């Protein structure tokens, strides 16, 4: 009797979890899908050839006065 009761409880828990996870995972995946589509739509709204700059370049010098003279190097063959 105890074994049958235990197996029955396990079956009930299994089916409840199965149904619950099916709906929870489905709603979670749908939400993730909508977020992804929204991001893609925002990205695709930019016209081709448009240039956007998100950050300003720093005005700091790259070299100190004590570093010496900087010369571009070109390999000559």
Secondary structure, DSSP 4 states (H G I P E B T S, - for coil): -HHHHHHHHHHHHHHHHHHHHHHHHHHHHHHHHHHHHHHHHHHHTSPTT-----SPPP-S-SS-GGG----------
